[in-house]
Amino acid sequence: MQITEETKSEAIKRLRADSGISSPDDCTPTALPLSKLKVAPAVFQPREFFSERHVKALATAIKAQGGQPLEPLTVWYSGRDWYVIDGHHRLEAYMLFNSSLSPKDRAKRTFHTIPVWSPITSREMGQKF
């Protein structure tokens, strides 16, 4: 996943442009592929600092639980993409966990999809955004 540096106004402009596109077939997924998740930290990450220590602690917790997933990420469908609106550190922890596995373990324990929860779609959000 590539995180691009953009200002809050640039991110909001991009998300507004996406919001006119139709909703996906399943507006309330319970899991999504890692490859389908996008981030817009300028809009959806209220923390000023990203804590690598916290990400490592979460990845360690995943490993200690035998590869069991953490709490679901909260996502929002913009009309084009699924965006993480809560759970940025958990998302990074899943990626760190995946990268830390040996090739033998990677085949059976890698997170390709992760649990998510979507409280609202772009259509429902309407003019709120």
C-alpha angles and dihedrals in degrees: 000000000000118000112204123203110239134152121253091251091051091050093048091049090052093047092048090053090053095047095077092065118098123267121260120258091258111042093175107049121175093202136018134188114260088235091062096055120097131186131213102185093176088066108023105033109078094177115096094211131045110219115220088184091058091048090052091048091052092048089050089051091053090052093045089053091056094257095309114155124254125233112310119272116241110238137182128204110226095192092267108035143019111248127198107234096170127019104048092146092048090051091053089046091056090051092047091048091051092050093048095059122101116244089255093053094039091068093059107025107036117122106236092159127027133198116267140174126206117200098181141009128223091254092054091045091056111155094356090091 
